[in-house]
C-alpha cells in the first residue's frame, strides 16, 4: 500500500478552521515519568526496564498478529492492533468548546481518537471526570451516511442512524460508542491557541477490559485516515510531523511531537523512503554494520509487508529482527566486544555482557542501521545497548530481540535523542541526532 492516509480527509466533512501555515508541539509524557499518573516512585530502573521489555514483547506480538490478520480477513474486521496496556506515552488533548482536558494514551498502532463520555453506562472506572458532549457547543454526532463514518471500518449501524461503532482489542477489551466531530485546541509556536474543527472523535458509551482508570482516552498516531496525525496534517501547508524522544533515564525533560513546518529537520540528517501499510510506517532496512566487524545483510522482504521490510514504531522499546539476521548480528558483536558474556534471565535479548564500570561500557561498539536511500543511521552504544537493564548493576544487553515469524521493528530505544521526521509530501522519514532534552 502506498501513501493514502490523507485521501479520506480530502472530504468536505473534514474541513478545519486553523491557519494553513500553523505549527505546534505536544508534550509526550512517558508512562514512567513523574508527570505520569502511572509513575511508581518505589520502582527501580531495573523494574521499569523489565516492565518496558515485557510491554515491548506484547506490542511486537500484537503488531504481527494484526498484519497477519489483515492479510487474510476483510477490512471490516473489527479487531485492533493496539493492546491497551502496551503503551509507552501519554498526551493531553483539549476537546470541545470550551476545551476539556483529557489525558490520552498515545497509540502509534491505532487510527482513532476517543474518550469515555457522559453518560457512560458500562465504562471502566475512570479517575478523571468524563467528557460531557452536552456541555460542548462544537460536538456533532455523525450520521452513518457521512464520509467520515464510511472511513471508520468498524461501524455497526444503518442508513439514517448515528454512526455507532463496536471496537474490540486483541486482549478482549472493547469499546462501544458514537462517532462525532469535535474541536481540538492546541498551543501554537506563535503563542495563540490553534483550534482544529470537525475532527472525527469517538464518544464511548461502553468500555471494558484492561483499560487503566488513570487514562481517559486514546490518541491514535497511526497512518490511517482517522488518526490524529492524518486529521491534523490535512489542514497544514506542510504535511510533516516529527518527534524527539528524550532518554528514558532523564525523568525531568519531556519528549515532544511537532506538527507542521516548525518540525522540519534542518540539521545534518539522513532521509529514507517511507510507505504506510496496515496503518504502520514502513521503511526498508538494507544492512546493519557493527564497527570493527562485517556487515549484516537484511532480507528485502518481511511477512505481511509489500513495500518494505521493517516498521518504525515509538511504542515498542526493543528492535526486532528476523532470526537469521539477529543470529549473525550477535556473532559480529561478540567478535568485537571483549567482555564476559551474561544472560538475560527473561530470555528476550540474546546477547548480554558483564561490565564493571564506564571503561567497560566504552568497549561497546557503535552499530549502523543502513536504510534505503543511503540513509546510514549510526547508533551509539547507549542507543543500541540497554545499559540500564542491569540485573545486578553490572549487565548490559543488546537491545534487539527475535521477530520470529513476525514483523521486524525499529523501536524507541534506538530512537532516543533522534529527531525523527515524517514527510508525507515526499514521502520519507528523516533522522537527525540531537539532544532532545533541549527542545
ZAMARGU-4260 file (C-alpha; in steps of 0.2 Angstrom, whole numbers, plus 5000, padded with zeros to 4 digits):
<rodrens>
0) 5000/5000/5000 | 5007/5017/4995 | 5004/5033/5005 | 4985/5035/5006 | 4982/5041/5023
5) 4976/5059/5018 | 4964/5053/5005 | 4949/5051/5016 | 4952/5068/5024 | 4950/5077/5007
10) 4932/5076/5010 | 4922/5091/5014 | 4916/5084/5031 | 4934/5086/5037 | 4936/5104/5034
15) 4946/5113/5048 | 4947/5131/5054 | 4965/5133/5058 | 4978/5143/5048 | 4987/5133/5035
20) 5004/5139/5040 | 5002/5135/5058 | 5014/5123/5068 | 5013/5117/5086 | 5020/5104/5098
25) 5013/5092/5110 | 5021/5086/5126 | 5023/5067/5126 | 5023/5060/5144 | 5032/5044/5146
30) 5022/5032/5157 | 5037/5031/5169 | 5039/5050/5171 | 5035/5058/5187 | 5022/5068/5177
35) 5013/5052/5173 | 4999/5045/5184 | 5007/5028/5181 | 5023/5034/5189 | 5028/5022/5203
40) 5040/5031/5215 | 5045/5014/5223 | 5050/5006/5206 | 5069/5004/5202 | 5076/5007/5185
45) 5078/4988/5184 | 5059/4987/5187 | 5055/4999/5174 | 5066/4992/5161 | 5059/4974/5164
50) 5041/4981/5163 | 5046/4990/5147 | 5053/4975/5139 | 5038/4965/5144 | 5027/4978/5136
55) 5038/4978/5120 | 5036/4959/5118 | 5017/4960/5119 | 5017/4975/5107 | 5028/4966/5094
60) 5016/4950/5095 | 5001/4961/5093 | 5008/4970/5078 | 5012/4954/5070 | 4995/4947/5073
65) 4987/4962/5066 | 4997/4962/5050 | 4994/4943/5048 | 4975/4945/5051 | 4974/4959/5038
70) 4982/4948/5025 | 4968/4935/5027 | 4952/4944/5034 | 4942/4958/5026 | 4945/4976/5031
75) 4929/4976/5040 | 4937/4965/5054 | 4934/4975/5070 | 4950/4969/5080 | 4963/4982/5084
80) 4982/4981/5083 | 4984/4990/5099 | 4983/4981/5116 | 4978/4995/5129 | 4992/4992/5142
85) 5006/4991/5130 | 5008/5010/5128 | 5023/5020/5132 | 5017/5038/5131 | 5003/5049/5135
90) 4997/5066/5129 | 4985/5079/5134 | 4970/5083/5122 | 4959/5098/5124 | 4942/5093/5117
95) 4927/5103/5114 | 4921/5121/5116 | 4925/5126/5129 | 4941/5115/5129 | 4940/5099/5141
100) 4957/5091/5146 | 4959/5073/5143 | 4975/5063/5147 | 4975/5051/5132 | 4986/5035/5129
105) 4996/5038/5113 | 4994/5023/5101 | 5006/5023/5086 | 4997/5007/5080 | 4980/5015/5081
110) 4970/5026/5070 | 4957/5033/5081 | 4954/5046/5094 | 4941/5043/5108 | 4936/5046/5126
115) 4923/5039/5138 | 4908/5051/5138 | 4893/5055/5149 | 4883/5045/5151 | 4894/5030/5151
120) 4883/5016/5157 | 4896/5002/5157 | 4913/5010/5156 | 4929/5005/5166 | 4931/5015/5182
125) 4940/5031/5177 | 4948/5043/5189 | 4947/5058/5179 | 4930/5066/5175 | 4921/5060/5159
130) 4919/5071/5144 | 4901/5078/5143 | 4896/5081/5125 | 4881/5091/5131 | 4892/5104/5138
135) 4902/5107/5121 | 4894/5118/5108 | 4905/5111/5095 | 4900/5092/5097 | 4891/5085/5082
140) 4886/5067/5080 | 4889/5060/5063 | 4876/5050/5053 | 4880/5033/5046 | 4880/5041/5028
145) 4894/5053/5032 | 4911/5051/5023 | 4920/5051/5040 | 4909/5037/5046 | 4912/5027/5029
150) 4931/5029/5033 | 4928/5020/5050 | 4928/5002/5045 | 4922/4996/5062 | 4905/5004/5062
155) 4889/4995/5066 | 4874/5005/5060 | 4861/5008/5046 | 4856/5022/5035 | 4848/5036/5044
160) 4855/5032/5061 | 4870/5039/5070 | 4887/5032/5066 | 4889/5019/5080 | 4904/5008/5082
165) 4910/4992/5092 | 4929/4990/5093 | 4937/4975/5100 | 4956/4974/5105 | 4966/4959/5104
170) 4967/4956/5123 | 4947/4956/5124 | 4945/4974/5129 | 4932/4983/5119 | 4923/4999/5117
175) 4906/5005/5110 | 4901/5022/5106 | 4896/5035/5093 | 4907/5044/5080 | 4906/5063/5081
180) 4916/5078/5076 | 4924/5090/5089 | 4936/5104/5091 | 4953/5100/5097 | 4963/5115/5104
185) 4982/5116/5105 | 4995/5129/5109 | 5005/5135/5093 | 5023/5141/5091 | 5016/5159/5089
190) 5008/5159/5106 | 4990/5159/5102 | 4979/5143/5103 | 4975/5134/5087 | 4958/5126/5085
195) 4956/5112/5073 | 4937/5109/5069 | 4927/5094/5063 | 4940/5081/5070 | 4932/5064/5070
200) 4931/5059/5088 | 4924/5043/5096 | 4912/5046/5111 | 4912/5029/5121 | 4896/5024/5130
205) 4903/5007/5135 | 4921/5002/5138 | 4928/4987/5147 | 4944/4976/5149 | 4962/4980/5153
210) 4960/4999/5152 | 4968/5009/5166 | 4957/5020/5177 | 4971/5033/5176 | 4969/5036/5157
215) 4954/5044/5150 | 4955/5041/5131 | 4966/5036/5116 | 4975/5047/5103 | 4980/5037/5088
220) 4996/5042/5079 | 4995/5028/5066 | 4994/5031/5047 | 4975/5028/5045 | 4963/5042/5039
225) 4955/5045/5056 | 4971/5046/5066 | 4976/5062/5075 | 4991/5063/5063 | 4981/5062/5047
230) 4967/5073/5053 | 4979/5087/5059 | 4991/5086/5044 | 4976/5088/5032 | 4975/5107/5037
235) 4993/5111/5037 | 5003/5118/5022 | 5017/5106/5026 | 5012/5088/5028 | 5025/5085/5041
240) 5026/5079/5059 | 5041/5074/5070 | 5045/5069/5087 | 5060/5069/5098 | 5061/5056/5112
245) 5072/5060/5127 | 5082/5047/5135 | 5072/5036/5147 | 5085/5039/5161 | 5080/5058/5161
250) 5064/5060/5171 | 5064/5079/5171 | 5064/5083/5152 | 5049/5079/5141 | 5048/5071/5124
255) 5038/5081/5110 | 5028/5078/5095 | 5028/5093/5082 | 5016/5096/5068 | 5019/5107/5054
260) 5034/5117/5047 | 5042/5120/5064 | 5045/5101/5064 | 5055/5101/5048 | 5073/5094/5052
265) 5086/5107/5046 | 5101/5099/5055 | 5113/5086/5047 | 5101/5072/5043 | 5098/5056/5033
270) 5082/5053/5023 | 5074/5036/5018 | 5058/5032/5008 | 5043/5028/5018 | 5026/5020/5015
275) 5011/5016/5025 | 5004/4998/5027 | 4991/4992/5040 | 4992/5009/5047 | 5011/5007/5051
280) 5025/5017/5044 | 5036/5006/5034 | 5055/5008/5029 | 5067/4997/5020 | 5082/4991/5030
285) 5097/4986/5019 | 5111/4981/5031 | 5117/4983/5049 | 5136/4987/5051 | 5145/4984/5068
290) 5160/4995/5070 | 5176/4984/5068 | 5166/4969/5061 | 5157/4963/5045 | 5141/4970/5039
295) 5125/4960/5041 | 5113/4959/5025 | 5094/4961/5029 | 5082/4951/5018 | 5072/4963/5006
300) 5055/4957/5012 | 5046/4954/5028 | 5030/4944/5032 | 5014/4954/5028 | 5023/4969/5020
305) 5024/4973/5002 | 5034/4989/5001 | 5047/4987/5014 | 5054/4976/5027 | 5053/4985/5044
310) 5041/4996/5053 | 5047/5011/5064 | 5037/5012/5080 | 5038/5023/5095 | 5028/5012/5106
315) 5039/4997/5105 | 5055/4998/5116 | 5067/4985/5108 | 5072/4982/5090 | 5065/4966/5082
320) 5075/4957/5068 | 5072/4941/5059 | 5080/4925/5066 | 5094/4924/5053 | 5099/4942/5054
325) 5099/4943/5073 | 5110/4927/5074 | 5123/4935/5063 | 5122/4952/5072 | 5125/4943/5088
330) 5141/4934/5081 | 5148/4951/5074 | 5145/4960/5090 | 5153/4945/5100 | 5168/4946/5089
335) 5172/4964/5094 | 5167/4965/5112 | 5180/4958/5124 | 5169/4957/5139 | 5162/4942/5149
340) 5145/4937/5142 | 5130/4937/5154 | 5112/4930/5152 | 5096/4939/5151 | 5085/4930/5164
345) 5069/4933/5154 | 5077/4926/5138 | 5071/4940/5127 | 5088/4948/5122 | 5101/4936/5115
350) 5117/4945/5120 | 5122/4952/5136 | 5139/4957/5144 | 5145/4960/5161 | 5153/4977/5164
355) 5162/4984/5179 | 5162/5002/5175 | 5162/5016/5162 | 5178/5009/5155 | 5170/4993/5150
360) 5155/5002/5143 | 5167/5011/5131 | 5171/4994/5124 | 5154/4993/5117 | 5153/4996/5098
365) 5143/5009/5088 | 5131/5000/5076 | 5124/5007/5060 | 5107/5004/5053 | 5108/5007/5034
370) 5091/5011/5027 | 5087/5013/5008 | 5092/5029/5000 | 5110/5029/5008 | 5102/5033/5024
375) 5115/5027/5037 | 5110/5029/5055 | 5125/5027/5067 | 5118/5022/5084 | 5129/5025/5099
380) 5131/5011/5112 | 5118/5020/5123 | 5105/5019/5109 | 5108/5000/5105 | 5113/4993/5122
385) 5102/4994/5137 | 5115/4999/5150 | 5101/5002/5162 | 5095/4985/5160 | 5106/4978/5174
390) 5101/4964/5185 | 5114/4966/5197 | 5120/4983/5192 | 5133/4976/5180 | 5125/4969/5165
395) 5121/4977/5148 | 5111/4969/5134 | 5110/4972/5115 | 5093/4980/5114 | 5087/4968/5100
400) 5076/4953/5100 | 5070/4940/5088 | 5055/4944/5077 | 5052/4926/5073 | 5038/4925/5061
405) 5033/4942/5065 | 5037/4960/5059 | 5054/4967/5061 | 5053/4983/5071 | 5064/4999/5073
410) 5060/5003/5091 | 5060/5018/5103 | 5076/5013/5112 | 5086/5016/5096 | 5076/5032/5093
415) 5082/5041/5109 | 5090/5058/5106 | 5085/5057/5087 | 5074/5070/5079 | 5063/5059/5068
420) 5053/5067/5055 | 5039/5061/5044 | 5037/5070/5027 | 5021/5065/5018 | 5024/5076/5003
425) 5039/5066/4998 | 5035/5053/5007 | 5050/5049/5018 | 5057/5048/5036 | 5072/5059/5041
430) 5083/5056/5056 | 5095/5068/5064 | 5105/5066/5080 | 5101/5079/5093 | 5099/5082/5112
435) 5080/5080/5114 | 5081/5087/5131 | 5084/5105/5124 | 5070/5106/5113
</rodrens>
